[in-house]
Amino acid sequence: MRLTQLLSDSPRNAILIGLCFLVLLILPWLHLLPETSSFHLSAYWITLIGKIMALAMVALALDLVWGYAGILSLGHGLYFALGGYAFGMYLTRETAGTGLPDFMRFLSWTELPWYWAGTQHFWWAMALVVLVPGLVAFIFGYFAFRSKIKGVYFSIITQAMTYAAALFLP
């Protein structure tokens, strides 16, 4: 079934999509049920479903850019990694409590770097997850599309950007 057929104006399709979203919203709550319940999901299954959904979002983004716009972008890994790094900062601060994270103490750091400021707050971390990759993509896209780079050259440039970011970012 094609995505355009699934998203048509048919009420049956809208109900099907709504049910899928409802199931995805209910799944994490099944972990809170007692282990004797037949509906209980273990932590393994919850994390596995989370990983699958995160990778599905990357695949959907790549499908939208490549499938509908016809632009092969090999830089999506960078944007996904920047968002993951931003949320990883929040999770690391949560596990460390009020002190420095373990890896910073191991490296003999005495204070947090400037770009870690505010990452102990969930909503600031969520804003970073969206804004940092979005800003990098906007800056790159502005220069790439202003220069009218097309076709295989755009793919090479996005791959080079991802490689350069892997070399320069910590």
C-alpha positions in Angstrom: 0.0 0.0 0.0 1.4 3.4 -1.0 1.7 6.1 1.6 -0.4 8.4 -0.5 -3.2 5.9 -0.5 -2.9 5.4 3.2 -3.2 9.2 3.8 -6.1 9.7 1.5 -9.4 11.2 2.7 -11.0 7.9 3.5 -12.3 7.7 7.1 -11.2 4.1 7.3 -7.6 5.1 6.8 -7.8 7.9 9.3 -9.1 5.5 11.9 -6.3 3.0 11.2 -3.6 5.7 11.6 -5.3 6.9 14.8 -5.3 3.4 16.2 -1.6 3.0 15.4 -0.7 6.2 17.2 -2.9 5.1 20.2 -1.1 1.8 20.4 2.3 3.5 20.3 1.2 5.8 23.2 -0.1 3.0 25.3 2.9 0.6 24.9 5.3 2.4 27.4 2.6 2.3 30.1 2.3 -1.5 29.8 5.7 -1.7 31.5 4.1 -0.4 34.7 1.7 -3.3 34.9 2.6 -6.1 37.4 4.9 -8.7 35.9 2.3 -11.4 36.4 0.0 -9.6 33.9 -0.1 -11.0 30.4 0.0 -7.4 29.1 3.3 -6.5 30.9 6.2 -5.5 28.7 9.7 -5.8 30.0 12.2 -3.0 29.9 14.0 -4.8 27.1 10.9 -4.6 24.8 10.2 -1.0 25.8 13.8 0.1 24.8 13.7 -2.0 21.7 10.4 -0.4 20.6 12.0 3.0 21.4 15.0 2.3 19.2 12.8 1.1 16.4 10.7 4.2 16.5 13.7 6.5 16.6 15.2 4.8 13.6 11.8 4.9 11.9 11.8 8.6 12.2 15.2 8.8 10.5 13.9 6.6 7.7 10.8 8.7 7.3 12.9 11.9 7.1 15.2 10.3 4.5 12.1 9.1 2.6 10.6 12.5 2.6 13.8 14.2 1.3 14.8 11.5 -1.2 11.5 10.1 -2.2 9.4 13.2 -2.6 12.0 15.9 -3.2 14.5 13.7 -5.2 17.5 14.9 -3.1 19.8 12.2 -1.8 21.1 13.6 1.5 23.8 11.6 3.3 23.9 14.1 6.1 20.9 12.8 8.1 23.2 10.9 10.4 24.7 14.1 11.6 21.4 15.6 12.4 20.3 12.5 14.2 23.5 12.3 16.2 23.3 16.0 17.2 19.8 15.5 18.6 20.9 12.3 20.3 23.9 14.0 21.8 21.7 16.9 23.1 19.3 14.4 24.8 22.2 12.4 26.1 23.5 15.4 27.9 20.2 15.6 29.7 20.2 11.9 30.6 23.8 12.1 31.8 23.0 15.1 34.0 20.0 13.3 35.5 22.1 10.2 36.4 24.8 12.4 37.9 22.4 14.4 40.2 23.9 17.7 41.3 27.5 16.8 40.7 29.6 16.3 37.5 28.9 13.3 35.3 31.2 10.4 35.9 33.2 10.7 32.7 34.0 14.4 33.5 35.3 13.5 36.9 37.4 10.7 35.3 38.9 13.3 33.0 39.6 15.6 36.0 37.2 18.4 34.8 36.1 20.8 37.5 33.1 22.3 35.8 30.7 21.7 33.0 31.5 23.1 29.5 29.5 26.1 28.5 27.3 24.2 26.0 26.1 21.9 28.9 24.4 24.9 30.6 20.7 24.2 31.3 20.8 20.6 30.2 19.4 19.5 33.6 16.0 20.8 32.5 13.9 18.4 30.4 12.2 21.1 28.3 15.5 22.9 27.5 17.0 19.6 26.4 14.0 18.9 24.2 14.5 22.4 22.7 18.1 21.6 22.0 17.2 18.3 20.4 15.1 20.2 17.8 17.0 23.5 17.5 20.6 22.4 17.3 20.2 20.0 14.4 17.7 22.4 12.8 20.1 25.3 13.0 23.0 23.2 11.5 20.6 22.0 8.7 19.4 25.5 8.0 23.0 26.9 7.7 24.1 24.0 5.5 21.0 24.1 3.4 21.2 27.9 3.0 24.7 27.7 1.5 24.1 24.5 -0.5 20.9 25.6 -2.1 22.0 29.2 -2.6 24.9 27.7 -4.6 22.5 25.6 -6.6 24.2 22.3 -5.8 22.2 19.4 -7.3 22.3 15.7 -7.9 25.3 13.6 -7.0 27.3 16.7 -5.9 24.8 17.4 -3.2 25.2 13.8 -1.9 29.0 14.2 -1.9 28.8 17.5 -0.1 26.4 16.2 2.6 28.7 13.1 3.1 31.7 15.4 3.4 29.8 17.6 6.0 29.1 14.5 8.1 32.7 13.4 7.9 34.0 16.8 8.8 31.6 17.0 11.8 32.8 13.6 13.0 36.4 14.9 12.9 35.8 18.2 14.6 33.1 17.6 17.2 34.1 16.0 20.5 
